[in-house]
Amino acid sequence: MMKWITREKIKVDRVACPWLIRKFVDPQAEFTFLPQGTDWSAITDGILFDVPHCDLGHHGEDVSFNSILEKYNLTEPALILLGEIVRAADSRPSDPHPAGEGLRWIAAGFGKLGLTDHEILEREFIVYDALFAECKRRLNQP
C-alpha cells in the first residue's frame, strides 16, 4: 500500500486519478489531500499526483490521468477513451471529447454538496465505474 498525495478540494482529475489508481495500479492505495499552498517539493513520503511540477501531473494538454496511464503502461482502449473524457473535462484541450462537458458538470455538482474529499471519492467512484463501462460498450470490449 502506497500513500498518494494531491491537492484538496478535488474535482475531475483528482477524482479520476484515485479511481484509476485503486482499480488498476494500487488496490490498497491511501489518499491524502493537502492545501493548495503546500510545498510539494518537501514531500518525500508518498507519490505526488496532480500537483505543480510532478511527474504524474499535467503535461501539455494531457492531464494527470493521462500521465498515470502512461507511467503504469495502462493501454486498454476503454481506459484511453476514458482518459480523453477526463482530459476534456479538466483541461479544455483543442479537440475535446463531447462527454467531457457532462463530467465537468457532475464534478462541479459534487463540489457543491458539502462533502469531504474522501466522501466525494466514495460517492463518485461509481460514476467512473459507469463511464468506464460505457467506454467499454462503445468500443465493443467485454
DSSP file (Angstrom, degrees, kcal/mol; ACC not computed):
  #  RESIDUE AA STRUCTURE BP1 BP2  ACC     N-H-->O    O-->H-N    N-H-->O    O-->H-N    TCO  KAPPA ALPHA  PHI   PSI    X-CA   Y-CA   Z-CA
    1    1 A M              0   0    0      0, 0.0     2,-0.3     0, 0.0    28,-0.1   0.000 360.0 360.0 360.0 128.8    0.0    0.0    0.0
    2    2 A M        -     0   0    0     24,-0.1    28,-2.4    44,-0.0     2,-0.6  -0.779 360.0-121.2-110.3 156.8    1.4    3.4   -1.0
    3    3 A K  E     -a   30   0A   0     -2,-0.3    44,-2.9    26,-0.2     2,-0.4  -0.879  26.1-161.8 -96.9 125.8    0.4    6.8    0.1
    4    4 A W  E     -ab  31  47A   0     26,-3.3    28,-2.6    -2,-0.6     2,-0.4  -0.924   8.0-161.4-111.1 132.4   -0.8    9.0   -2.8
    5    5 A I  E     +ab  32  48A   0     42,-2.9    44,-2.2    -2,-0.4     2,-0.3  -0.938  21.1 142.3-126.3 134.8   -0.8   12.8   -2.2
    6    6 A T  E     -a   33   0A   0     26,-2.2    28,-2.7    -2,-0.4    44,-0.1  -0.853  50.2 -63.1-150.9-173.5   -2.6   15.6   -4.1
    7    7 A R  E     -a   34   0A   0     43,-0.5    29,-0.1    42,-0.3     3,-0.0  -0.449  50.1-116.8 -79.4 152.3   -4.3   18.9   -3.6
    8    8 A E  S    S+     0   0    0     26,-2.3    -1,-0.1     1,-0.1    26,-0.1  -0.141  88.1  57.4 -77.5 179.8   -7.6   19.2   -1.6
    9    9 A K  S    S-     0   0    0      1,-0.1    -1,-0.1    24,-0.1     5,-0.1   0.969  83.1-154.2  58.9  58.1  -10.9   20.3   -3.0
   10   10 A I        +     0   0    0      4,-0.1    -1,-0.1     1,-0.1     2,-0.1  -0.229  27.4 159.2 -68.3 147.8  -11.0   17.6   -5.6
   11   11 A K        -     0   0    0     99,-0.0     4,-0.2   100,-0.0     5,-0.2  -0.050  60.0 -25.7-133.1-119.8  -12.8   17.8   -8.9
   12   12 A V  S >> S+     0   0    0      2,-0.2     4,-2.9     3,-0.1     3,-1.6   0.998 132.5  30.4 -71.2 -69.3  -12.4   16.0  -12.1
   13   13 A D  H 3> S+     0   0    0      1,-0.3     4,-2.6     2,-0.2    -1,-0.1   0.849 117.7  56.4 -64.2 -36.2   -8.7   14.8  -12.4
   14   14 A R  H 34 S+     0   0    0      1,-0.2    -1,-0.3     2,-0.2    -2,-0.2   0.430 115.0  39.4 -81.7   2.9   -8.2   14.4   -8.6
   15   15 A V  H <> S+     0   0    0     -3,-1.6     4,-1.9    -4,-0.2    -2,-0.2   0.654 115.2  50.9-105.7 -42.9  -11.2   12.0   -8.5
   16   16 A A  H  X S+     0   0    0     -4,-2.9     4,-2.6     1,-0.2    -2,-0.2   0.895 107.9  54.2 -61.6 -41.1  -10.5   10.2  -11.8
   17   17 A C  H  X S+     0   0    0     -4,-2.6     4,-3.1    -5,-0.2     5,-0.2   0.947 107.9  47.1 -63.6 -49.7   -6.9    9.5  -10.7
   18   18 A P  H  > S+     0   0    0      0, 0.0     4,-2.8     0, 0.0     5,-0.2   0.898 112.3  52.0 -58.7 -37.6   -7.7    7.9   -7.4
   19   19 A W  H  X S+     0   0    0     -4,-1.9     4,-2.3     2,-0.2    -2,-0.2   0.958 113.1  44.2 -59.0 -49.6  -10.3    5.7   -9.2
   20   20 A L  H  X>S+     0   0    0     -4,-2.6     4,-2.6     1,-0.2     5,-0.5   0.910 114.1  49.8 -61.5 -44.6   -7.7    4.7  -11.8
   21   21 A I  I  X>S+     0   0    0     -4,-3.1     5,-3.6     1,-0.2     4,-2.0   0.939 113.6  44.7 -61.9 -48.9   -5.1    4.0   -9.1
   22   22 A R  I  <5S+     0   0    0     -4,-2.8    -1,-0.2    -5,-0.2    -2,-0.2   0.885 119.7  41.1 -63.7 -39.1   -7.4    1.9   -7.0
   23   23 A K  I  <5S+     0   0    0     -4,-2.3    -2,-0.2    -5,-0.2    -1,-0.2   0.833 134.6  10.8 -79.0 -33.2   -8.7   -0.1   -9.9
   24   24 A F  I  <5S+     0   0    0     -4,-2.6    -3,-0.2    -5,-0.2    -2,-0.2   0.543 131.1  28.5-129.3 -10.6   -5.5   -0.6  -11.9
   25   25 A V  I  <<S+     0   0    0     -4,-2.0    -3,-0.2    -5,-0.5    -4,-0.1   0.750 124.9   4.7-120.2 -53.6   -2.4    0.3  -10.0
   26   26 A D    > < -     0   0    0     -5,-3.6     3,-2.2    -6,-0.1    -2,-0.1  -0.780  51.8-171.5-145.3  91.1   -2.7    0.0   -6.2
   27   27 A P  T 3  S+     0   0    0      0, 0.0    -5,-0.1     0, 0.0    -1,-0.1   0.727  92.1  48.1 -60.3 -21.7   -5.9   -1.5   -4.8
   28   28 A Q  T 3  S+     0   0    0      2,-0.1    -6,-0.1     0, 0.0     0, 0.0   0.230  82.9 149.8-100.6  13.4   -4.9   -0.6   -1.3
   29   29 A A    <   -     0   0    0     -3,-2.2     2,-0.4    -8,-0.1   -26,-0.2  -0.105  35.6-149.6 -52.7 140.8   -3.9    3.0   -2.1
   30   30 A E  E     -a    3   0A   0    -28,-2.4   -26,-3.3     2,-0.0     2,-0.4  -0.957  12.0-149.2-112.2 131.5   -4.3    5.6    0.6
   31   31 A F  E     -a    4   0A   0     -2,-0.4     2,-0.4   -28,-0.2   -26,-0.2  -0.869  11.2-170.2-110.4 134.9   -5.1    9.1   -0.5
   32   32 A T  E     -a    5   0A   0    -28,-2.6   -26,-2.2    -2,-0.4     2,-0.5  -0.978   7.4-157.0-122.2 133.3   -4.1   12.3    1.3
   33   33 A F  E     -a    6   0A   0     -2,-0.4   -26,-0.2   -28,-0.2   -25,-0.1  -0.950  15.3-175.6-115.0 120.7   -5.4   15.7    0.3
   34   34 A L  E     -a    7   0A   0    -28,-2.7   -26,-2.3    -2,-0.5     4,-0.0  -0.761  33.1 -83.6-116.0 158.9   -3.3   18.8    1.3
   35   35 A P    >   -     0   0    0      0, 0.0     3,-1.9     0, 0.0    -1,-0.1  -0.188  39.5-111.6 -61.7 152.5   -3.8   22.5    0.9
   36   36 A Q  T 3  S+     0   0    0      1,-0.3    -2,-0.0   -29,-0.1   -29,-0.0   0.829 114.3  58.2 -49.9 -40.5   -3.1   24.3   -2.3
   37   37 A G  T 3  S+     0   0    0      2,-0.1    -1,-0.3     3,-0.0   -30,-0.0   0.296  76.4 132.8 -81.7  10.8   -0.1   26.2   -0.8
   38   38 A T    <   -     0   0    0     -3,-1.9     2,-1.4     1,-0.1     3,-0.1  -0.295  66.8-118.5 -60.9 143.1    1.8   23.1    0.3
   39   39 A D    >   -     0   0    0      1,-0.2     3,-1.6     2,-0.1     4,-0.3  -0.713  33.8-174.0 -81.9  92.5    5.5   22.9   -0.5
   40   40 A W  G >  S+     0   0    0     -2,-1.4     3,-1.4     1,-0.3    -1,-0.2   0.797  76.3  63.4 -63.0 -31.1    5.2   19.9   -2.8
   41   41 A S  G 3  S+     0   0    0      1,-0.3    -1,-0.3    -3,-0.1    -2,-0.1   0.701  96.9  59.3 -68.6 -17.7    9.0   19.6   -3.2
   42   42 A A  G <  S+     0   0    0     -3,-1.6     2,-0.5     2,-0.0    -1,-0.3   0.547  82.3  99.8 -86.4  -7.7    9.3   18.9    0.5
   43   43 A I    <   +     0   0    0     -3,-1.4     5,-0.1    -4,-0.3     3,-0.1  -0.693  32.6 152.9 -87.1 124.1    7.1   15.8    0.4
   44   44 A T        +     0   0    0     -2,-0.5    -1,-0.1     1,-0.1    -3,-0.0   0.388  54.3  77.0-126.7  -1.8    9.1   12.6    0.4
   45   45 A D  S    S+     0   0    0      2,-0.0     2,-0.3   -41,-0.0   -42,-0.1  -0.098  98.2  16.5-109.0  36.3    6.8   10.0    2.0
   46   46 A G  S    S-     0   0    0     -3,-0.1     2,-0.6   -44,-0.1   -42,-0.2  -0.979  85.9 -77.4-179.9 179.7    4.3    9.3   -0.9
   47   47 A I  E     -b    4   0A   0    -44,-2.9   -42,-2.9    -2,-0.3     2,-0.3  -0.889  42.4-143.6-102.5 119.6    3.6    9.6   -4.6
   48   48 A L  E     +b    5   0A   0     -2,-0.6     8,-0.5   -44,-0.2     2,-0.3  -0.592  22.8 174.4 -81.9 140.9    2.5   13.0   -5.7
   49   49 A F        +     0   0    0    -44,-2.2   -42,-0.3    -2,-0.3     8,-0.2  -0.993  59.0   8.1-145.7 147.8   -0.1   13.4   -8.4
   50   50 A D  S    S+     0   0    0      6,-2.5   -43,-0.5    -2,-0.3     7,-0.2   0.866  93.9 116.8  51.2  44.7   -1.9   16.4  -10.0
   51   51 A V  S >  S-     0   0    0    -45,-0.1     3,-0.9   -46,-0.1    -1,-0.2  -0.905  77.2 -74.4-127.6 161.6    0.2   19.0   -8.2
   52   52 A P  T 3  S+     0   0    0      0, 0.0   -12,-0.0     0, 0.0    -1,-0.0  -0.256 110.6   4.4 -58.3 140.1    2.6   21.5   -9.8
   53   53 A H  T 3  S+     0   0    0      1,-0.2     2,-0.3     5,-0.1     3,-0.0   0.829  94.6 131.2  59.1  41.4    5.9   20.2  -11.2
   54   54 A C    X   -     0   0    0     -3,-0.9     3,-0.8     4,-0.1    -1,-0.2  -0.889  65.4-122.2-120.0 156.7    5.3   16.5  -10.6
   55   55 A D  T 3  S+     0   0    0     -2,-0.3     2,-0.9     1,-0.3    -1,-0.1   0.893 111.7  52.7 -60.3 -41.1    5.7   13.5  -13.0
   56   56 A L  T 3  S+     0   0    0     -8,-0.5    -6,-2.5    -3,-0.0    -1,-0.3  -0.309  99.5  90.1 -93.6  51.4    2.1   12.4  -12.6
   57   57 A G  S <  S-     0   0    0     -2,-0.9     2,-0.3    -3,-0.8    10,-0.2  -0.430  87.4 -47.6-125.2-161.6    0.7   15.9  -13.4
   58   58 A H        -     0   0    0     -7,-0.2     2,-0.4    -2,-0.2     5,-0.2  -0.562  46.7-179.1 -77.4 138.5   -0.4   17.9  -16.4
   59   59 A H  B >   -C   62   0B   0      3,-1.8     3,-1.9    -2,-0.3     2,-0.2  -0.912  62.5 -45.9-140.4 109.9    1.9   17.9  -19.4
   60   60 A G  T 3  S-     0   0    0     -2,-0.4    -2,-0.0     1,-0.3     0, 0.0  -0.497 125.0 -20.8  64.1-131.0    0.7   20.0  -22.4
   61   61 A E  T 3  S+     0   0    0     -2,-0.2    -1,-0.3    -3,-0.1     2,-0.2   0.588 118.3 102.0 -83.4 -10.6   -3.0   19.2  -23.0
   62   62 A D  B <   -C   59   0B   0     -3,-1.9    -3,-1.8     1,-0.1     2,-0.2  -0.481  61.7-147.7 -77.0 145.3   -2.7   15.9  -21.1
   63   63 A V    >>  -     0   0    0     -5,-0.2     4,-1.7    20,-0.2     3,-0.5  -0.457  35.2 -89.2-103.0 177.9   -4.0   15.7  -17.5
   64   64 A S  H 3> S+     0   0    0      1,-0.2     4,-2.4     2,-0.2     5,-0.2   0.843 124.5  61.3 -59.3 -36.5   -2.7   13.6  -14.6
   65   65 A F  H 3> S+     0   0    0      1,-0.2     4,-2.2     2,-0.2    -1,-0.2   0.921 105.7  47.5 -55.1 -45.2   -5.0   10.7  -15.6
   66   66 A N  H <> S+     0   0    0     -3,-0.5     4,-2.2     1,-0.2    -1,-0.2   0.878 109.4  53.7 -64.2 -38.6   -3.1   10.5  -18.9
   67   67 A S  H  X S+     0   0    0     -4,-1.7     4,-2.8   -10,-0.2    -2,-0.2   0.882 109.4  48.0 -63.6 -38.9    0.2   10.7  -17.1
   68   68 A I  H  X S+     0   0    0     -4,-2.4     4,-2.3     2,-0.2     6,-0.3   0.910 109.0  53.5 -68.8 -42.6   -0.8    7.7  -14.8
   69   69 A L  H  <>S+     0   0    0     -4,-2.2     5,-2.7    -5,-0.2    -2,-0.2   0.934 114.5  42.5 -54.3 -46.1   -1.9    5.7  -17.9
   70   70 A E  H ><5S+     0   0    0     -4,-2.2     3,-1.4     3,-0.2    -2,-0.2   0.945 113.5  49.4 -68.5 -49.3    1.5    6.3  -19.5
   71   71 A K  H 3<5S+     0   0    0     -4,-2.8    -1,-0.2     1,-0.3    -2,-0.2   0.876 118.4  38.9 -60.6 -38.9    3.6    5.7  -16.4
   72   72 A Y  T 3<5S-     0   0    0     -4,-2.3    -1,-0.3    -5,-0.2    -2,-0.2   0.227 109.7-120.0 -99.7  14.0    1.9    2.4  -15.5
   73   73 A N  T < 5 +     0   0    0     -3,-1.4     2,-0.9     1,-0.2    -3,-0.2   0.877  48.6 168.3  52.0  46.4    1.6    1.2  -19.1
   74   74 A L      < +     0   0    0     -5,-2.7    -1,-0.2    -6,-0.3    -2,-0.1  -0.810   4.5 159.4 -92.2 105.0   -2.2    1.1  -18.9
   75   75 A T        +     0   0    0     -2,-0.9    -1,-0.1    -3,-0.1     5,-0.1   0.305  14.4 137.0-116.0   7.1   -3.2    0.6  -22.6
   76   76 A E    >>  -     0   0    0      1,-0.1     4,-2.0     2,-0.1     3,-0.9  -0.371  57.8-130.0 -57.3 128.5   -6.7   -0.8  -22.5
   77   77 A P  H 3> S+     0   0    0      0, 0.0     4,-2.5     0, 0.0     5,-0.2   0.842 105.8  54.8 -53.2 -38.3   -8.7    1.1  -25.2
   78   78 A A  H 3> S+     0   0    0      1,-0.2     4,-2.4     2,-0.2     5,-0.1   0.858 108.1  49.6 -66.5 -33.2  -11.6    1.9  -22.8
   79   79 A L  H <> S+     0   0    0     -3,-0.9     4,-2.4     2,-0.2    -1,-0.2   0.884 109.5  51.5 -69.9 -38.1   -9.1    3.5  -20.4
   80   80 A I  H  X S+     0   0    0     -4,-2.0     4,-1.6     2,-0.2    -2,-0.2   0.925 111.6  47.4 -62.6 -44.1   -7.6    5.5  -23.2
   81   81 A L  H  X S+     0   0    0     -4,-2.5     4,-1.7     2,-0.2     3,-0.2   0.923 111.0  50.6 -62.9 -44.8  -11.1    6.7  -24.2
   82   82 A L  H  X S+     0   0    0     -4,-2.4     4,-2.6     1,-0.2    -1,-0.2   0.888 106.7  56.3 -60.0 -38.0  -11.9    7.5  -20.5
   83   83 A G  H  X S+     0   0    0     -4,-2.4     4,-2.6     1,-0.2    -1,-0.2   0.861 104.1  52.8 -60.4 -36.3   -8.7    9.5  -20.4
   84   84 A E  H  X S+     0   0    0     -4,-1.6     4,-2.1    -3,-0.2    13,-0.6   0.877 110.0  48.2 -66.6 -37.1   -9.9   11.6  -23.3
   85   85 A I  H  X S+     0   0    0     -4,-1.7     4,-2.1     2,-0.2    -2,-0.2   0.923 112.8  47.3 -68.4 -44.6  -13.1   12.3  -21.5
   86   86 A V  H  X S+     0   0    0     -4,-2.6     4,-2.0     1,-0.2     5,-0.2   0.922 112.0  50.9 -62.0 -44.0  -11.3   13.2  -18.3
   87   87 A R  H  X>S+     0   0    0     -4,-2.6     4,-2.8     1,-0.2     5,-0.5   0.912 110.1  49.5 -60.2 -43.1   -8.9   15.4  -20.3
   88   88 A A  H  X5S+     0   0    0     -4,-2.1     4,-0.6     1,-0.2    -1,-0.2   0.877 114.1  45.6 -64.0 -37.4  -11.8   17.2  -22.0
   89   89 A A  H  <5S+     0   0    0     -4,-2.1    -1,-0.2     1,-0.1    -2,-0.2   0.792 123.3  33.3 -75.1 -27.9  -13.5   17.8  -18.6
   90   90 A D  H  <5S+     0   0    0     -4,-2.0    -2,-0.2    -5,-0.2    -3,-0.2   0.769 127.7  23.0-103.9 -29.7  -10.3   19.0  -16.9
   91   91 A S  H  <5S-     0   0    0     -4,-2.8    -3,-0.2    -5,-0.2    -2,-0.1   0.479  84.2-127.6-124.7  -0.9   -8.1   20.9  -19.3
   92   92 A R     << -     0   0    0     -4,-0.6    -4,-0.2    -5,-0.5    -3,-0.1   0.963  37.4-161.9  51.6  61.3  -10.2   22.2  -22.2
   93   93 A P        -     0   0    0      0, 0.0    -1,-0.1     0, 0.0   -31,-0.0  -0.131  30.9-102.4 -69.5 171.1   -8.0   20.6  -24.9
   94   94 A S  S    S+     0   0    0      1,-0.3    -2,-0.0     2,-0.0    -6,-0.0   0.793 119.1  30.6 -66.5 -28.7   -8.1   21.8  -28.5
   95   95 A D  S    S-     0   0    0      2,-0.0    -1,-0.3     0, 0.0    -7,-0.1  -0.631  88.2-169.9-129.5  73.6  -10.2   18.7  -29.6
   96   96 A P        -     0   0    0      0, 0.0   -11,-0.1     0, 0.0   -12,-0.1  -0.328  26.7-115.4 -73.7 145.1  -12.3   17.8  -26.6
   97   97 A H    >   -     0   0    0    -13,-0.6     3,-1.9     1,-0.1     4,-0.4  -0.597  27.4-127.4 -70.1 135.1  -14.4   14.7  -26.3
   98   98 A P  T >> S+     0   0    0      0, 0.0     3,-0.8     0, 0.0     4,-0.5   0.763 105.3  63.1 -61.5 -25.5  -18.0   15.7  -26.1
   99   99 A A  H 3> S+     0   0    0      1,-0.2     4,-1.8     2,-0.2     3,-0.2   0.670  84.4  80.1 -72.7 -13.7  -18.7   13.7  -22.9
  100  100 A G  H <> S+     0   0    0     -3,-1.9     4,-2.4     1,-0.2    -1,-0.2   0.860  84.6  57.9 -61.0 -37.2  -16.2   15.9  -21.1
  101  101 A E  H <> S+     0   0    0     -3,-0.8     4,-1.9    -4,-0.4    -1,-0.2   0.907 106.5  48.1 -63.0 -41.6  -18.7   18.7  -20.5
  102  102 A G  H  X S+     0   0    0     -4,-0.5     4,-2.4     1,-0.2    -1,-0.2   0.904 111.1  50.6 -64.4 -41.1  -21.1   16.4  -18.7
  103  103 A L  H  X S+     0   0    0     -4,-1.8     4,-2.6     1,-0.2    -2,-0.2   0.883 107.5  54.1 -64.1 -37.6  -18.3   15.1  -16.5
  104  104 A R  H  X S+     0   0    0     -4,-2.4     4,-2.3     2,-0.2    -1,-0.2   0.909 109.5  48.4 -61.4 -41.6  -17.3   18.7  -15.7
  105  105 A W  H  X S+     0   0    0     -4,-1.9     4,-2.5     2,-0.2    -2,-0.2   0.921 111.1  49.5 -64.2 -45.1  -20.8   19.4  -14.6
  106  106 A I  H  X S+     0   0    0     -4,-2.4     4,-2.4     2,-0.2    -2,-0.2   0.933 111.8  48.6 -60.5 -46.7  -21.0   16.3  -12.4
  107  107 A A  H  X S+     0   0    0     -4,-2.6     4,-1.7     1,-0.2    -1,-0.2   0.905 111.5  49.6 -61.3 -42.5  -17.7   17.1  -10.7
  108  108 A A  H  X S+     0   0    0     -4,-2.3     4,-0.7     1,-0.2    -1,-0.2   0.903 110.0  51.9 -63.5 -40.4  -18.8   20.7  -10.1
  109  109 A G  H >< S+     0   0    0     -4,-2.5     3,-1.1     1,-0.2     4,-0.3   0.907 106.6  51.9 -62.9 -43.0  -22.0   19.4   -8.6
  110  110 A F  H ><>S+     0   0    0     -4,-2.4     3,-1.3     1,-0.3     5,-0.5   0.872 104.8  58.5 -60.4 -35.4  -20.2   17.0   -6.2
  111  111 A G  H 3<5S+     0   0    0     -4,-1.7     3,-0.4     1,-0.2    -1,-0.3   0.715 103.4  53.0 -65.7 -20.5  -18.1   20.0   -5.1
  112  112 A K  T <<5S+     0   0    0     -3,-1.1    -1,-0.2    -4,-0.7    -2,-0.2   0.417  86.5  83.2 -94.8   0.6  -21.3   21.8   -4.0
  113  113 A L  T < 5S-     0   0    0     -3,-1.3    -1,-0.2    -4,-0.3    -2,-0.1   0.486  99.5-117.8 -86.9  -1.7  -22.7   19.0   -1.8
  114  114 A G  T   5 +     0   0    0     -3,-0.4     2,-0.2     1,-0.2    -3,-0.1   0.772  64.2 145.7  74.7  24.7  -20.6   20.0    1.2
  115  115 A L      < -     0   0    0     -5,-0.5    -1,-0.2     1,-0.1     2,-0.1  -0.575  51.2-112.0 -93.5 156.7  -18.8   16.6    1.3
  116  116 A T     >  -     0   0    0     -2,-0.2     4,-2.3     1,-0.1     5,-0.2  -0.371  36.1-104.6 -74.8 166.0  -15.2   16.0    2.3
  117  117 A D  H  > S+     0   0    0      1,-0.2     4,-2.2     2,-0.2     5,-0.1   0.903 123.9  50.6 -59.7 -40.6  -12.7   14.9   -0.4
  118  118 A H  H  > S+     0   0    0      1,-0.2     4,-2.3     2,-0.2    -1,-0.2   0.876 109.3  50.9 -66.4 -36.4  -12.8   11.3    0.9
  119  119 A E  H  > S+     0   0    0      2,-0.2     4,-2.1     1,-0.2     5,-0.2   0.876 108.1  53.0 -66.7 -37.3  -16.7   11.4    0.8
  120  120 A I  H  X S+     0   0    0     -4,-2.3     4,-3.2     2,-0.2     5,-0.3   0.936 109.5  48.6 -62.6 -45.6  -16.5   12.6   -2.8
  121  121 A L  H  X S+     0   0    0     -4,-2.2     4,-1.9     1,-0.2    -2,-0.2   0.949 110.4  51.5 -57.0 -49.0  -14.2    9.8   -3.7
  122  122 A E  H  < S+     0   0    0     -4,-2.3     4,-0.3     1,-0.2    -1,-0.2   0.883 119.4  34.8 -56.7 -42.0  -16.5    7.2   -2.0
  123  123 A R  H >< S+     0   0    0     -4,-2.1     3,-0.5     1,-0.2     4,-0.3   0.843 118.2  49.0 -83.6 -35.2  -19.6    8.5   -3.9
  124  124 A E  H >X S+     0   0    0     -4,-3.2     4,-1.5    -5,-0.2     3,-0.9   0.658  87.1  81.6 -87.1 -14.5  -18.1    9.4   -7.2
  125  125 A F  H 3X S+     0   0    0     -4,-1.9     4,-2.3    -5,-0.3    -1,-0.2   0.870  88.6  58.9 -55.8 -34.9  -16.2    6.2   -7.9
  126  126 A I  H <> S+     0   0    0     -3,-0.5     4,-2.3    -4,-0.3    -1,-0.3   0.835  99.8  57.0 -64.2 -31.4  -19.5    4.7   -9.1
  127  127 A V  H <> S+     0   0    0     -3,-0.9     4,-2.5    -4,-0.3    -1,-0.2   0.919 109.3  44.9 -63.2 -43.2  -19.7    7.5  -11.7
  128  128 A Y  H  X S+     0   0    0     -4,-1.5     4,-2.6     2,-0.2    -2,-0.2   0.847 109.6  55.2 -71.5 -33.6  -16.3    6.4  -13.1
  129  129 A D  H  X S+     0   0    0     -4,-2.3     4,-2.2     2,-0.2    -2,-0.2   0.932 111.6  45.3 -59.2 -44.3  -17.3    2.7  -13.0
  130  130 A A  H  X S+     0   0    0     -4,-2.3     4,-2.2     2,-0.2    -2,-0.2   0.913 112.7  49.1 -67.5 -43.6  -20.3    3.7  -15.1
  131  131 A L  H  X S+     0   0    0     -4,-2.5     4,-2.5     2,-0.2    -1,-0.2   0.911 111.7  49.7 -61.8 -42.0  -18.2    5.8  -17.5
  132  132 A F  H  X S+     0   0    0     -4,-2.6     4,-2.4     2,-0.2    -2,-0.2   0.908 109.6  51.2 -63.5 -42.3  -15.7    3.0  -17.9
  133  133 A A  H  X S+     0   0    0     -4,-2.2     4,-2.3     1,-0.2    -1,-0.2   0.896 111.6  47.6 -61.8 -40.2  -18.5    0.5  -18.6
  134  134 A E  H  X S+     0   0    0     -4,-2.2     4,-2.7     2,-0.2    -2,-0.2   0.877 109.3  53.1 -69.7 -37.1  -19.9    2.8  -21.3
  135  135 A C  H  X S+     0   0    0     -4,-2.5     4,-1.4     2,-0.2    -2,-0.2   0.925 110.8  47.6 -60.7 -43.7  -16.4    3.3  -22.8
  136  136 A K  H  <>S+     0   0    0     -4,-2.4     5,-3.2     2,-0.2    -2,-0.2   0.920 111.9  50.2 -63.0 -43.8  -16.1   -0.5  -23.0
  137  137 A R  H ><5S+     0   0    0     -4,-2.3     3,-1.6     1,-0.2    -2,-0.2   0.929 109.7  49.8 -60.9 -45.9  -19.5   -0.8  -24.5
  138  138 A R  H 3<5S+     0   0    0     -4,-2.7    -1,-0.2     1,-0.3    -2,-0.2   0.772 114.3  45.0 -67.3 -24.3  -18.8    1.8  -27.2
  139  139 A L  T 3<5S-     0   0    0     -4,-1.4    -1,-0.3    -3,-0.2    -2,-0.2   0.318 113.3-119.3 -98.1   7.6  -15.6    0.1  -28.1
  140  140 A N  T < 5 +     0   0    0     -3,-1.6    -3,-0.2     1,-0.2    -2,-0.1   0.862  60.4 153.5  54.8  40.1  -17.2   -3.4  -28.1
  141  141 A Q      <       0   0    0     -5,-3.2    -1,-0.2    -6,-0.2    -2,-0.1  -0.774 360.0 360.0 -94.5 142.8  -14.9   -4.6  -25.3
  142  142 A P              0   0    0      0, 0.0    -1,-0.1     0, 0.0    -5,-0.1   0.508 360.0 360.0 -69.7 360.0  -16.1   -7.3  -23.0
